[in-house]
């Protein structure tokens, strides 16, 4: 039985919208992937983002949130791991010159750059600082105490469902920018800029 009010559903949807549509590591990477690989090839990446988020939300509802709060050293370790992985991704984005299409004639399929896949994107959510801010904020402020198991699961699914078109919009924007960025050195500088933003997000995670 769902013990949820319309206000709880609306609040969850608005929180998911506000936190999902704003810039962050996921959206920066999806924008860059849309530019370099196109929307279709970025689909597994964006599905992995929302799918990984849903997995964390469901596990948090089953007690992961309390476990994290009781073991701050785990959170600290994930912060270090996430920072290192984000810096690697920043380097990968910044050194991606002109996408898969431009490399097709000079590189073998094994050497050509590839977009992040579903499982890679889903795994990245575990070390993404913004995702943990979203998840912990959601459970502390937007899940009613008497929601019940079914109600909490519904809110988690709603959160992920709102997240999907939000992150998809960034990938679609990148796809639309791709043609304009083919002229001159625009794509090269775009990728360097996206890499720099990802690197800056690491600094933001530590001072935030």
Beta strands, then each sheet from edge to edge (+ up, - down):
end
